[in-house]
Amino acid sequence: MRTNTRRVVLSANTAWNLAHFRRPIIERLRSEGWEVHCVAPPDDSVPELEAMGCQYHPMNMPSHGLNPLADLSLLYRLRALLRAISPTVYLSYTIKPNIYGALACRSLGVASIPNVSGLGTAFLAGGWLSRVIQALYAYSFGRCTRVCFQNADDEALFLQRKLVMASQALRLGGSGIDLSHFQPTALPREMPVRFLFIGRLLADKGLMEFASAAQIVRQIRPEVQFDVLGGEGGGNPSAVTSDTLQAWERSGLLNLLGTTKDVRPFIARAHCVVLPSYREGAPRALIEAAAMARPLIATDVPGCRDVVIEGENGYLCEPRSGDSLAKAMLRMLDQNGPALERMGRSSRRLAETRFDQARVIDRVMDAVRNA
């Protein structure tokens, strides 16, 4: 497929993902004269994409599971749409757009640059389904000019299993953040100490362990506060039930803060930001907190350990363990003010060296231009 127009398609499993996480790359593409098309299931963020100058194309797609008929339908519909748009480059985010978009591009001769930001439970669980998914990755990514990774562990896993070649792999360190927007702030002097969890209210994000650790810490330090910022999980199979959330709030164990369009005031009020997730691509909540010079606590899992350096800017704990998380929190509580400030400064330096949005976008644009 040939085109004289510099035309790019961005695709993800939600329009919200493109509008909120891909805005900087969309703005750069538009500023350099690219015609930008966005392909995703419709939601309330579509007007934001259109306001950015994007041409939006609705595309329903199953976000979970492997249903051969549904996935074959998605492949057929993506291929037909890409043939009609005739893009120069296809940039994809999330699992289904990555695999089936790359397959469609392979058949059409379109350059494809998938971004691996998560592997999914089926990939990691082993068994026949995992082997099928890995075979799909290996074949669909076989002709990709570049395959972007958000953390070192996912890149190493794909290379080890020969799903991509070393010449294809490009590690970005997440989508990057605007370091001028997320400025360092002094640690609050007000007491009590506040631990802040930021993320969707899912078991996979470690919210159950956060609550369990809060119970343990409160037995020793009853004044400590545990804040939770994020929306309910909706239809996600890992969603914590409303009954459980209400019980935590009624008991005073957790302070449920709901959702916000600006996390900065909440990070500024916190003494430490915590993410006990089971696995991440590049945990934006931790990166934003690091940029604001906060000490961090996270699980020792892919994604999280790219942002938290043990003993330097925070502590790592065991995944799926409220006891281990509580020990890390108590270690943090034992630190004096100057030690916490040193951790905060280390967090900011890490954000500047690894997660600067401008550097990430420059690398993506190089890949797009050379596709």
N, C-alpha and C positions, 0 to 999 in steps of 0.2 A: 504494500500500500504506500503510495507516494502523495505528498501534499506540498504545495509551495508556501502555505500559511503555517506560521509557528503556532501550533495548536496543541494544548495539553489537556488531558483528562485526569482529574483527581477523583478517587473513589474510596469510600469507606462504608462501614455497616450502619452509620447514621449520618444524617446531614449535620447534626449537632457536632459530631467529631470534626467534620471539615470546617465548620464555621468557627469553632472555638480553638481547636488545636492546630489547624493548618492555615489560619489567617495570615501569619507572617510570610509563608512561602507563596500563598496566593497573591499577596500584595506585591512581593518581589517580582513574581512572574508577570503580573499586570504592568508593573512599572517598566519592565523590559520589553513590553510589546507583545507578550504572549496572549493568545485567545484562550481563556480558561473555561473548561467545562467541568461541572461537578456531578457525579453520579452516586446516588445514595437513596435509601428509603426516605420518604418525606417525613418531616416533623416541623416543629415551630421555628426551626433555624433557617428554613429555606429563604425567607425574606432577607436574612442577613447575608447569605451567599449572593443573592441577586443584587443587593445593595453594594457589594464589593465589585460588581461588574462581571460576575460569573454567569454562565448559562447553565441552568440547573435541569437535570434529567432525572425524574423519579425512577427508582429501580428497587422493587421489593426483593428482599433476599433473606433466607433463614440465617440467623446469627449463631445458632447452636446446632450441634449434631451433624450427622452425615446421612442425608436422605438422598439416595441415588436419583430418584425422579425429580425432586426439588432442585438438586444441585445441577442436574443436566439441563433443566429449564433455565436456571440462572446462567449457565454457560452459554446457552443458545441466545438468550436475551442480551447478555453482555456483548457477545460477538456481533449480533445484528446492530446494536447501538454504536459500537466502535466502528463498524464498517460505515455507518451513516455519518458519524462525526469526522472520520478520517484524521485522527490525531497524529502528531509527530511523536509524542511520548505519552505513556500511561503511567501515572504515579498512584500507587495503591497503598491503603492502610487497612489493617485488620485482616483476619484469616480468609474469609470467603472472597473478598475482592482481590486479595493477593493471589490465591491459587487459581480461581476461575478467570480472573482478569488476565493473568499471565498466560493461561492456556489459550484464551481468545486472541491475545496479542501474538502468540506464537503462530497461530494459524493464519493471521492476517499480515504478518511481517511488520508489526508495530513494536517499537522499542518499549520495553516494560521495565519499570524500576519499583519493585515491591519493597515495602518497609515492614520488617518483622518486629512487631511490638508486643507480641504475646503468642504463646504456642497452643494454648487450649488444653483442657483436661484430657481429651482423647489422645492427643499427641503424646502426652507425658505418661499415660497410664500403662502403656505396653499392650501386647496382644495384637490380634489381627487388625483391629481398627487403626491402631497406631501405625502398623506397617503399611496399610492402605494410604493413610494420610502422608506418610513419609515418601511413598512412591509418587503421590501427586505433587508434593513439593519438588522432588528431584526432577520430574519430567517438566512441570510447568515453569520452573526456574531455570531450566537448562539453557534457554536462549536469552535470558535476561542480561542486559548490559551491566547492570549493577543490582545487588541485593543489599538493602540497608538494614542494619541491626542497631537496636537501641542499647544493648549491653554486651559485655564481653562473653558471658556464659552462653547466650543464645548463638552468638557467632561461632564460638568454639564447638558447640553441639552440632550445628549444621555442617561445619567443616569436617568434624570427626566422622560423621555419618555420610559424608560425601554427597550431601544434598545441594551444596554449592561448591564452586571452586574458589580458591584463595583470591584469584584475580577478579572475581565478581564481588567479593565481600567488602562492604563499606560500613564501618562502625561510626555512628553519629553521636552517641551519647544522648539519646532522646531527641525530642523535637526542639530542644533549647528553650530558654526563657529570656525575656527582656530584662537585663540586669539593671537598666535605668528605672524600670517600673517596680522591680522588687529590690528596694534599697535596704541596706543594713539598718536595723533599729536596735537601740539599747535594750538589754534585758529589763523586764519590768521590776521595779523595786517593791511593788505592792505584793502583799501576801494575801492568801496562801499561794503556794506553788501550783501552777497549772500545767498538766500534761494535755496536749491537744492531739486528737486523732482526726485526720482529714481523709475522707474517702466515702464511697458509697457504703451503705450499711449492709455489708455482705460478710458472711462467715469467711470467705476466701480472702478478704482483706484483713482478717485477724481480729474482727470486732469482738468475737466471743472471748478470745484471749485477753483483749484489752479490758473487758469487764471483769474477767477472772483475776487479772493482775491488780485491778483497782481494789477488789475485795481484800486481797492479801496486803497491799500497801496500806490501806485504811486501818488495818489492825495495828499497825506500827505508827503510822502518821495519819491520824484521822482527819486532819485539817486539809490535806491535799485534795485538789479538785481535778476531775477528769472530764474534759470537754470533748464532744463529738460533733464535728461539722461535716454534714453530707446528707444526701437524700436517700430515701428508702430504696431497696433493691428492686421493687416492682415484681416483674415476672422472672427475674433471675433465680435459677434454682438454688443459689447460695444465699438468697436474701434472708436476713434475720427477721423473724416474724414481728408484727406490730405488737402482739401481746408481750413478747420478751422485751421489746424496746420500752413499752409503757411501764412494765414492771421495774426496769432499771431506773427510769426517770422518777417514778413514784417513790422509790426507796431512797432517792438522792445519790445513788451510786454514780450515775453518769448524768452530765448536763447535755441534753440533746439540743443543739443550736440550729438545726434545720439546714437550709441551703443559702448560698449567697453568691452574688456576682463578683464580689471582691473579697478574697481571703486575707488580704494584708492586715486589716485591723485585728483579726482573730489570731494570726500568727504573732503580731506585735504584742498581744496580751499574754501569750503563752511563754512559759519558761523553757519548754522542751516540746518538740513535735515527734509523734510516735506513729509508726506504720508497721504493724506486725503481720504483714501480708504473706501469703503462702508462696507467691511468685509474682514478679513484675517485669515489665519491659523496661521502662525508665520512669520511676515513680515521681510524677510531677509535684505531688504534695511535698515530698522530701526535698526536691530540688528548689522549689520556691522557698521553703523554710530555710534551706541552706543559704540561699541568696540573701535572706533577711537576717543572717548571722544567728541562727538558732542551733543549740545543741540538738542532736537527733538520737532516736532509738529506733532500730528496725531489726527485722529478722535477717539471719544470715542466709539469704536466698538470692538467686539471680535477680538483677535489677537493683535491689536494695543495697547490696554490698558494693555497688558502684558508687553510691552516694554517701554511705556511712563507713568511715575508716575507723576501725576499732581503736578506742582510746585517744583518737585525735580530735574528731568532731562529734563523737558520740559513742554509743555502744551497740553491739550486735547481740541478739538473743536467739535461742533456738526456735525454729518454726513450730507452730501448733502447741506451744507450751506457755500457759499463763504463769507458771512458777518461774521459768527462765526470764520472762518479760518483767515480772515483779522484781527479780533480783537486779535487772538492769536499771529499773526505775529507782530502786533504793540506792544503787551506786550513784546515780545522777543526783539524788537528794543529799548524798553525803559530800558532794563537791561544794567548795566555797565559791563566792562570787567571782574572784579572779580566774579560777579554773574554768568556770562556766563561760566566762567571757573569752578565754583562749579557745575553747571549743567553738564558740560562735564565730570567731575570726577565722578559724580553720575551715568552717563550713563555707563562709563567704569566698575564701580563696579557692576552694574546690569548685564552687559554682562558676567562678570566673575562668578557671582553667579548663573545665570539662563541659560546661553546659551553657556557654554563651550563645544565645540565639543567632547572633550575626554570623558566628563561625559555622554553626550547623547549616544555616541557609546557604552560605557560600559553598559548602561542600555539596549540598543537594543541587544547587544551580550548576556547578561544574559537571555533575553527573548528567543532568538534563541536557546541557549544551553538547556534551560528548556522546550522547546516546545514539 
